[in-house]
């Protein structure tokens, strides 16, 4: 495969180009935000992308956009908390698309509130989606990857899992657990030429951050050395690097993409 390189575009920032042609990638939570940006970036670089989410309509929109841009994508509806559904979906993807080279665990939820008011349901829902889901997908995806003796797994964590964040005991715990899970699975699968890494975004421009309101967003920007929010495509480019052939000696790592927030 060709080495990665950087190209410029008149309509946007410079982007890395990696030859992922012939590879199949799963992206969970691909219907919007960071997940959509990751799916579109992998497709732009030649991968056939299996889009995973629960919303058929949103997935169809993402798939249509990828195909319109000349990429290849297939939609798979799956509950990322259901072990049986995940196992059968991964088997279906391998059967339909012929192989599995890349897994990006991006699907996640937040249920923010301070600890004294956090319900059991709010705790369980976040831990189940954000930590159990990636475990189930990695377990299912590791089998075809081990048979191929090749694979790239990237888990989307968060700076909240590294430093904590008030009101996010459930979310921070889930993302901290995901970092630990990443390191352990990397050590288990490294001998099969499968790398396992995490990306930890900081404050990224999205519908969720927009809901914070202008005043709070201004305070957030003041805390970030880069003095701005990150963009979804910047997380996608970090993922692209970690799934590229050039990253074969990088595993068990967490790449922080936060504009310098946690230093």
C-alpha positions, -999 to 999 in steps of 0.1 A, spaced: 0 0 0 11 35 -7 26 56 21 5 83 37 10 118 24 -6 153 28 -26 170 1 -41 204 0 -76 214 -11 -88 247 -24 -121 242 -5 -107 231 29 -77 223 51 -48 199 42 -58 163 46 -37 131 48 -42 106 21 -37 69 30 -43 40 6 -70 18 23 -82 3 -9 -94 -33 -5 -99 -29 33 -132 -31 51 -139 -9 81 -166 -9 108 -175 24 123 -200 24 151 -221 55 158 -216 64 122 -249 83 117 -237 117 129 -209 139 144 -175 124 149 -187 89 137 -199 103 104 -167 122 99 -146 91 105 -167 70 82 -165 96 54 -127 100 59 -121 62 57 -142 59 26 -124 89 10 -92 70 15 -105 38 -2 -120 17 25 -154 0 22 -172 12 53 -198 -8 73 -219 19 89 -233 10 123 -261 28 142 -297 24 153 -312 50 129 -319 36 95 -328 71 81 -296 87 93 -274 58 82 -290 60 47 -281 97 45 -245 90 54 -242 61 30 -257 82 2 -232 110 9 -203 86 8 -214 70 -25 -220 104 -40 -184 113 -33 -173 80 -50 -168 59 -19 -183 26 -8 -205 21 22 -230 -4 35 -256 2 63 -260 -22 92 -286 -15 119 -273 -28 153 -279 -22 190 -243 -17 203 -253 -30 237 -267 -63 225 -241 -91 224 -260 -114 201 -268 -86 177 -232 -75 176 -219 -110 170 -243 -116 141 -237 -82 126 -199 -87 125 -204 -121 110 -228 -106 84 -203 -79 75 -174 -104 70 -197 -126 50 -211 -98 29 -179 -77 24 -154 -105 25 -131 -95 53 -126 -71 82 -95 -49 86 -106 -19 107 -129 -14 137 -136 21 151 -157 20 183 -172 55 183 -208 50 195 -214 66 229 -240 84 251 -239 109 279 -263 112 308 -248 141 328 -257 149 364 -239 153 397 -232 121 416 -259 125 444 -286 128 417 -273 102 393 -298 73 390 -288 36 386 -303 38 351 -282 68 341 -250 50 353 -259 17 337 -269 31 303 -236 50 299 -214 22 311 -232 -3 289 -231 17 257 -196 33 261 -177 4 276 -195 -29 272 -203 -21 236 -167 -16 225 -158 -48 244 -184 -68 225 -173 -54 192 -136 -60 198 -144 -96 209 -164 -102 177 -140 -84 154 -108 -100 168 -117 -134 154 -116 -125 117 -87 -102 123 -67 -130 140 -74 -153 111 -61 -126 87 -32 -118 110 -39 -81 105 -62 -55 120 -65 -20 133 -88 -12 162 -94 24 174 -116 33 204 -129 68 207 -123 77 244 -124 113 258 -102 136 279 -129 132 305 -117 97 310 -82 110 317 -88 139 340 -124 135 351 -152 160 347 -178 172 372 -213 159 364 -199 130 343 -190 103 368 -206 77 345 -191 91 313 -156 96 328 -157 61 343 -167 46 310 -140 64 290 -113 56 316 -123 20 314 -121 21 277 -85 34 279 -76 4 302 -95 -20 279 -75 -6 249 -42 -12 266 -50 -48 276 -65 -59 243 -35 -44 225 -12 -66 245 -34 -97 239 -36 -92 201 -2 -76 193 13 -109 183 -12 -112 155 -3 -79 139 -34 -62 153 -29 -28 168 -54 -14 194 -53 23 202 -76 51 215 -82 86 205 -92 110 233 -110 141 219 -113 173 239 -141 198 233 -153 192 197 -178 214 178 -211 195 178 -247 197 186 -239 186 221 -213 214 227 -235 240 210 -262 232 236 -238 246 263 -246 281 250 -223 310 239 -212 321 273 -200 287 285 -184 280 251 -164 312 254 -152 300 288 -142 267 273 -123 283 245 -103 304 270 -92 272 288 -80 256 256 -45 268 245 -56 266 209 -84 291 217 -110 272 197 -131 240 197 -119 211 177 -136 199 145 -150 164 139 -127 160 108 -96 165 131 -106 135 152 -112 116 119 -77 124 107 -62 111 139 -82 79 135 -70 77 99 -34 78 110 -39 51 136 -56 27 111 -30 33 84 -3 8 74 23 32 87 11 29 123 20 -8 127 44 -2 156 20 20 175 -3 1 199 -18 4 234 -16 42 231 -41 70 237 -37 99 213 -51 131 229 -66 155 204 -77 185 226 -59 216 215 -36 214 245 -64 214 271 -49 188 295 -13 196 287 
